[in-house]
Amino acid sequence: MATKKIEILGTGCPKCRSLEESARQAVRRLGIDAEIVKVNRIDEIIARGVMLTPAISIDGVVRSSGRVLSPAEIEALLS
């Protein structure tokens, strides 16, 4: 399986950090190879069409914005 690229889009607020932690937990639980990157530049976030943070992008596709997903919800997106 190819390495997944997971991007957490947000300015570093507590919700953004919670979403990142949920993503890390999901990756650990699934036992997959994934690169988790933080995107915190507002211009880059807006360029992707995200108006509400935190947001999560998987392999270049924004999958959720404006809420903190649980590890189980992220696992479902990764499966």
Beta strands, then each sheet from edge to edge (+ up, - down):
strand 1: 4-9
strand 2: 34-39
strand 3: 55-58
strand 4: 61-65
sheet 1: 2+ 1+ 3- 4+
end
